Amino acid sequence: MESSKRRREKSRSKLSSTQEVLYQREFKKADRAAGYKTTGIC
């Protein structure tokens, strides 16, 4: 039961990380549109 739980968390983290990248791109676009200079957080 433990291993299945771990597997599920792994896939969840993978999904969230992909969403994070997409959100970062959107934020960068929004920042550029607003005229802000983006500082590299990554």
C-alpha positions as a Python dict, from the first residue, in 0.01 Angstrom:
ca = {
    (1, 'M'): (0, 0, 0),
    (2, 'E'): (287, 237, 77),
    (3, 'S'): (446, 200, -266),
    (4, 'S'): (121, 280, -447),
    (5, 'K'): (81, 592, -235),
    (6, 'R'): (436, 698, -317),
    (7, 'R'): (376, 641, -686),
    (8, 'R'): (66, 855, -677),
    (9, 'E'): (253, 1141, -507),
    (10, 'K'): (530, 1118, -767),
    (11, 'S'): (286, 1156, -1055),
    (12, 'R'): (113, 1440, -872),
    (13, 'S'): (439, 1627, -822),
    (14, 'K'): (526, 1577, -1189),
    (15, 'L'): (193, 1728, -1290),
    (16, 'S'): (232, 2023, -1054),
    (17, 'S'): (584, 2092, -1180),
    (18, 'T'): (456, 2099, -1539),
    (19, 'Q'): (181, 2338, -1436),
    (20, 'E'): (440, 2551, -1257),
    (21, 'V'): (640, 2588, -1579),
    (22, 'L'): (328, 2685, -1771),
    (23, 'Y'): (231, 2937, -1503),
    (24, 'Q'): (583, 3084, -1503),
    (25, 'R'): (561, 3135, -1878),
    (26, 'E'): (227, 3307, -1842),
    (27, 'F'): (358, 3530, -1564),
    (28, 'K'): (661, 3624, -1772),
    (29, 'K'): (432, 3718, -2060),
    (30, 'A'): (215, 3924, -1826),
    (31, 'D'): (522, 4093, -1676),
    (32, 'R'): (650, 4187, -2021),
    (33, 'A'): (309, 4320, -2119),
    (34, 'A'): (301, 4529, -1801),
    (35, 'G'): (649, 4658, -1877),
    (36, 'Y'): (828, 4490, -1587),
    (37, 'K'): (1176, 4347, -1628),
    (38, 'T'): (1172, 3983, -1520),
    (39, 'T'): (1445, 3874, -1284),
    (40, 'G'): (1555, 3513, -1330),
    (41, 'I'): (1406, 3318, -1042),
    (42, 'C'): (1493, 2980, -1188),
}
